[in-house]
Amino acid sequence: MSSFAIAVRVFDGEAPYLQSFIDHHRRLGVDSFYPVVAPGAAPLCREIFARNGIAFHESDGQRISSVQDLIREDYVAVIDADEYLHPDLFSFLDQEKVESLLMPWRLTASMNDGFFEAPQKRFFVFPQIKSIVKTSALHRLRLHASATTGSGRCLGIAEGQQFPVQHYYLRGLDDLLLKEGGVVKRTLAQSSGRKEVNLNADANSIDFPSRHARVAFLLNVLKSMPDQPDPYSMSLDRSMLDHLRDNVEGDPEAAKQELHDSVVKIQKVYRNRTIRREIRATQQLLAADPCKVSYQKRVLKLLRQDFQFRRSWLGRLEHTRDSLLMHWT
């Protein structure tokens, strides 16, 4: 039987959900965790790792490659703390003896704070990749596709679709509050989620953190998806959540409402036909076995296109038609 490791970057905003992440992967058979934290950061996560007998590793900029030489297990996956590996993955690797496997995201999200522990969710598979690789062939550990020597069987998304990485992209408004509400300082050298986006440099512009666009797009897509049982059992540490909420400057509920309104405003920019077209395009992409598709770049490109369209006379006409249809249905 092979041994398995996970390398993961963590922030204190993950603390309420971190024990669930550890428990899930220990049930799967993960032998070791290699969490990477910024120097002096994430004290709550350090407490959780200590309780679980897991050593953490400090790195400026939280470079995941900083733990590469420490890994002794047969296979290693690099995932985030809101991503969960498939239960059948390890037995497949044992049987097939592959060098590397690319796996797509299986995304789910909600602004409902009861969502994370709910038994039913909606899902959307997207070809942004994660990888698991044989440590003996590892050349460089990376966040998405770790580089290997390429001397063995390297399988792409076509095979990896059997084992999607379940990504809880937004675990409720509390999750967004911890990520974007100023509760937890991001110590990563660059945080793409907080990068400001400006749709147009005039008085009618919309400015927001890029994560809000990614969430808004996904929520619109999920409206078209059926409810399904969540195959994993999630749990939330409410004491950790309350501790972090207590650090909010001002009223946390007011802050959550502001975040909610920001996401909803962006949701209204995306056209319904854009969402339908992207669902079909994503299915075609998955069938074509792509190496990698950037979710962030794709979502922002579509948002900019739809924003410009809605400012045109055709866009205003479409808005009027949609409003009338909504009124009569």
Secondary structure by P-SEA (a helix, b strand, c coil): cbbbbbbbcccccccccaaaaaaaaaaacccccbbbbccccaaaaaaaaaaacbbbbbbcccccccccccccccbbbbbcccbbbbcaaaaaaaaacccbbbbbbbccccccccccccccbbbbbcccccccccccccccccccccccccccccccccccccccccccccccaaaaaaacccccccccccccccccccccccccbbbbcaaaaaaaaaaaaacccccccccbbbbbaaaaaaaaaaaccccaaaaaaaaaaaaaaaaaaccaaaaaaaaaaaaaaaaaccccccaaaaaaaaaaaaaaaaacaaaaaaaaaaaaaaaac
